[in-house]
Amino acid sequence: MTAIAELSVVPVRTDGMAGEIAKAVDALEAFDVTYEVGPMGTVVEAADASELFAAAAAAHDAVDEDRVITTLKVDDTRTVDRRPAEKVAAVAERRDGDGDGD
């Protein structure tokens, strides 16, 4: 079983956000998740959705701003253990015509 999420924590401010976003990413270290930071969000992977929700809440709380917008999109696959890289590879195979993409 694998739960994969796309997490975006955005401090609402007029200047740079990198420092506050770094705090949100650092908060993920306290949880049993793996993650990959991207330019528009962070992909987070855990054994179950409850760990993702807890990690996302901690990332949200780590940002010290008057206003924070957090988006969490979860794929909770309960019957198959599939890694994020496998999902990306399935799309690449489909584009190359080398497989059925499943």
C-alpha positions in Angstrom: 0.0 0.0 0.0 1.3 3.4 -0.9 0.0 6.9 -0.5 1.5 9.6 -2.7 0.7 13.3 -2.4 1.5 16.6 -4.1 2.0 19.2 -1.3 2.2 22.9 -1.8 2.6 25.3 1.1 2.6 28.9 0.1 3.3 31.8 2.5 1.3 34.8 1.3 3.9 37.6 1.3 5.3 40.2 -1.1 9.0 39.2 -1.0 10.8 35.9 -1.4 9.2 32.7 -0.1 12.1 30.3 -0.1 13.0 30.6 3.6 9.5 29.8 4.7 9.1 27.0 2.3 12.4 25.5 3.5 10.8 25.5 7.0 7.8 23.6 5.7 10.1 21.0 4.0 12.2 20.7 7.1 9.1 19.8 9.1 8.6 16.7 6.9 11.8 15.2 8.4 9.9 14.3 11.6 7.7 11.9 9.7 8.1 8.5 8.0 7.8 9.9 4.5 10.0 10.4 1.5 9.8 13.6 -0.6 11.1 15.4 -3.6 11.0 19.1 -3.8 9.9 20.5 -7.2 9.5 24.0 -8.5 5.7 24.2 -7.9 5.2 21.7 -5.1 6.7 18.7 -3.2 5.9 15.1 -3.9 5.5 13.2 -0.6 5.2 9.4 -0.3 4.2 7.4 2.8 2.9 4.0 3.7 -0.6 5.4 4.4 -2.6 8.6 4.0 -2.8 9.4 7.7 1.0 9.9 7.7 0.7 12.2 4.7 -2.0 14.3 6.4 0.1 14.6 9.6 3.2 15.6 7.7 1.3 18.1 5.6 -0.2 19.7 8.7 3.3 20.0 10.3 4.6 21.6 7.1 1.7 24.0 7.1 2.2 24.9 10.8 6.0 25.4 10.2 5.4 28.5 8.1 5.5 31.6 10.1 3.3 34.0 8.2 0.0 35.7 8.8 -1.5 33.9 5.9 -0.6 30.5 4.5 -2.3 28.6 1.6 -1.7 24.8 1.6 -2.9 22.4 -1.0 -2.7 18.6 -0.7 -3.6 16.3 -3.5 -3.5 12.6 -2.4 -3.4 9.3 -4.3 -4.2 6.7 -1.7 -3.6 3.4 -3.5 -4.7 0.7 -1.1 -4.1 -2.4 -3.2 -0.8 -1.8 -5.0 2.6 -0.5 -3.8 3.6 1.9 -6.5 6.4 4.5 -6.3 6.1 8.0 -7.8 8.9 7.2 -10.3 6.9 4.2 -11.5 3.9 6.5 -12.3 6.2 8.8 -14.2 7.8 5.9 -16.1 4.3 4.6 -17.1 3.5 7.9 -18.8 6.9 7.9 -20.5 6.3 4.3 -21.8 2.9 5.3 -23.1 4.4 8.3 -24.9 7.1 6.1 -26.4 4.6 3.5 -27.4 6.5 0.8 -25.4 3.7 -0.3 -23.1 0.2 0.1 -22.0 1.0 2.7 -19.3 -0.5 0.8 -16.4 
